[in-house]
Amino acid sequence: MQEVELIEQFDSSLILQEEEATVDRVLRCMEESSWVHLACYADEDSSSLTKSAFCLHNGDLPLSKIITKSLRYADFAFLSACCSTTPSEDSSDEAVNWGAMMLAAGYRSVIATTGPIRDADAPLIVGEVYSRLLSGSAPDSTMAAHALHHAVKQLRERLEKHGSPSSFSWVPFIHVGK
C-alpha cells in the first residue's frame, strides 16, 4: 500500500499492518501515541454512529470503544477510511460524523474523508500533508488544515494537468478541529 510506504518514510516506529493491526494493539497505540493514522475500511452503523467501526485484522474497533478510552496524548488523527465522515441519512445533525467522533475521543485535529477516495489520490494527499506537518523541528498538528489545503490544491492541479479538470476526487478530504 503506497500510503503506508509514504508514512514509513517519515516514521516507521509505530506502523501496524495486516495481522499486527489487531483491535487491542491499535487501542494500546492510540493510548500511548499522540498521532494516529488509520488507513483501513470502516463500517458505518446508520442506527448509531458510535456503533460504527474501523475494520481491523481480528475484528472491528467501534467508535464507542475509542471514545471511552483515556487518550491523554491524543492530538492528531488522519482517517483514511471509506465512510470515515459520512453522516447517517437518518441523522438530524450532519456535524455528527467520524471526524467529530474522534474530536469527542480527545483528538484536537482530524483529517478525514467524507466518502470513498481513489487509491491514486490518497498517497498524494498523505505525502503532502505529512511533509508539511513534519517539516519543522517537531511534528506540528496545528498546521493540519493548512497542510490539507495545500495537498488538495496539489491534487486538483494534477487532475487538471492530466485532463481530469471536472473530477471531484479531491472533495472527500476534510479537516475538523484546530
C-alpha positions in Angstrom: 0.0 0.0 0.0 1.5 3.3 -1.1 0.0 5.2 1.7 1.8 3.1 4.3 5.1 3.3 2.4 4.9 7.1 2.5 4.3 7.2 6.2 7.2 4.8 6.7 9.5 7.5 5.1 8.6 9.9 7.9 8.5 7.4 10.9 8.1 3.6 10.8 8.2 3.1 14.6 4.5 2.5 15.1 3.2 1.1 11.9 0.8 -1.8 12.3 -0.1 -3.8 9.2 -2.1 -6.9 8.4 -2.0 -9.3 11.3 -0.3 -6.7 13.6 -3.3 -4.4 13.3 -5.4 -6.0 16.0 -8.1 -4.2 18.0 -6.1 -4.4 21.2 -2.8 -3.3 19.6 -4.3 -0.4 17.8 -6.1 0.8 21.0 -2.9 0.4 23.0 -1.0 2.5 20.4 -3.8 5.1 20.5 -3.4 5.3 24.3 0.4 5.7 24.1 0.7 7.9 21.0 -0.3 11.5 20.1 -0.9 10.8 16.4 -2.8 8.1 14.7 -3.3 7.3 11.0 -6.0 4.7 10.2 -5.8 3.5 6.6 -8.4 0.8 6.6 -12.0 0.0 5.8 -14.8 1.2 8.0 -18.4 0.1 8.6 -21.0 2.7 9.4 -24.0 1.8 11.6 -26.8 4.1 10.5 -28.7 3.5 13.7 -25.9 4.9 15.9 -22.6 6.3 14.8 -20.9 5.1 18.0 -21.5 1.5 16.8 -19.7 2.3 13.6 -16.2 0.7 13.5 -12.8 0.6 11.8 -12.3 -2.9 10.3 -9.0 -4.3 11.7 -7.3 -7.7 11.2 -9.0 -9.5 14.0 -12.3 -7.6 14.2 -13.9 -4.3 14.4 -12.9 -1.3 16.5 -16.1 0.6 17.3 -16.1 4.3 17.8 -17.9 3.7 21.2 -14.8 1.9 22.4 -12.4 4.6 21.2 -14.4 7.4 22.9 -14.4 5.6 26.3 -10.6 5.2 26.4 -8.3 7.6 28.2 -6.4 9.0 25.2 -4.4 11.6 27.2 -1.8 12.1 24.5 -4.4 12.4 21.6 -3.5 15.2 19.3 -3.9 14.4 15.6 -5.8 11.7 13.7 -5.8 11.0 10.0 -8.7 8.8 9.0 -8.1 7.4 5.5 -11.0 5.1 5.5 -14.1 4.8 3.3 -17.1 6.3 5.1 -14.9 8.0 7.7 -17.1 11.1 7.9 -20.3 10.2 6.1 -23.2 11.3 8.2 -26.1 8.9 8.6 -29.1 9.6 6.4 -31.3 9.3 9.5 -29.1 11.7 11.4 -30.6 15.1 12.1 -27.2 16.5 12.8 -24.7 16.4 9.9 -22.0 17.6 12.3 -22.1 14.1 13.9 -19.6 12.2 11.8 -16.4 10.1 12.2 -14.2 13.1 12.4 -16.3 14.7 15.1 -16.3 11.4 17.0 -12.5 11.5 17.0 -12.7 15.0 18.4 -15.0 13.6 21.1 -12.4 11.0 21.8 -9.9 13.8 22.6 -8.1 14.4 19.3 -7.6 18.1 18.7 -7.2 17.9 14.9 -8.6 15.3 12.5 -8.3 14.9 8.7 -10.9 12.5 7.4 -12.8 11.6 4.3 -16.5 12.1 3.5 -16.7 9.1 1.3 -14.8 6.8 -1.0 -11.4 8.0 -2.2 -9.4 6.9 -5.2 -6.3 4.8 -4.5 -4.3 7.1 -6.7 -5.2 10.2 -4.7 -4.6 9.1 -1.1 -0.8 8.8 -1.4 -0.5 12.3 -2.8 -2.7 13.8 0.0 -0.9 11.8 2.7 2.6 12.7 1.4 1.8 16.4 1.1 0.1 16.6 4.5 2.9 14.7 6.4 5.7 16.5 4.6 4.2 19.8 5.9 3.4 18.6 9.4 6.8 17.1 9.9 8.9 19.8 8.2 9.9 21.7 11.4 12.0 20.7 14.3 9.0 18.9 15.9 5.7 17.5 14.5 3.1 20.2 14.3 -0.5 19.2 14.0 -1.7 22.8 14.3 -0.8 23.1 10.6 -3.1 20.2 9.6 -5.8 22.4 8.0 -3.2 24.4 6.1 -1.4 21.2 5.1 -4.6 19.6 3.8 -5.5 22.7 1.9 -2.1 22.6 0.2 -2.4 18.9 -0.5 -5.9 19.3 -2.1 -4.5 22.1 -4.2 -1.7 19.8 -5.5 -4.2 17.1 -6.2 -6.5 19.5 -8.2 -3.6 20.8 -10.2 -2.5 17.2 -11.0 -6.0 16.3 -12.1 -6.2 19.4 -14.3 -2.8 18.7 -15.8 -3.8 15.1 -16.7 -7.1 16.1 -18.4 -9.5 15.5 -15.5 -10.5 19.0 -14.5 -14.1 18.0 -13.8 -13.0 15.3 -11.4 -14.1 15.9 -7.9 -12.0 13.2 -6.3 -10.4 15.9 -4.0 -13.8 16.8 -2.4 -14.0 13.9 0.2 -10.9 15.2 2.2 -11.8 17.4 5.1 -10.3 18.8 8.3 -12.1 19.2 11.6 -10.8 20.7 14.9 -7.9 23.1 15.5 
